[in-house]
Amino acid sequence: RKTKLIAVAGVVALAGCAQEPLSPAQQVMTQAAYLDVTTEQCAAVSGFGGLTEMQQRSADLQQKAVSMGAAAGEIENARNRVRTAFAFSSGMQNRFEACNDFMGRSAQIMATT
């Protein structure tokens, strides 16, 4: 009985942390932020290859998100979320592995947008 109570309390606590899903415009803004953070955090790891293209794609995605209804200032919120994810990833692995992950995800964004 005590174990069930603890399990239920844990689920309730986690449910309180749930966030609202991102709107389509916010998702596009997050993709732009992902490219921005990858270029700022992983330039040395990537050998600087493709950084200009990533920066241009980020600018294009930001414009697209604004045209979809995102506020122009939302890019900084998105960057902060992605920077937090990068910091967490770096802490759990190391910077090189985090950059490998972010470069892979950035390549997916570049290929699908």
Protein Blocks (a to p, Z undefined) as FASTA:
>chain_A
ZZmmmmmmmmmmmmmmpccdddfklmmmmmmmmmmmmmmmmmmmnoopoklmmmmmmmmm
mmmmmmnopafklmmmmmmmmmmmmmmmmmmmcmklmmmmmmmmmmmmmmmZZ
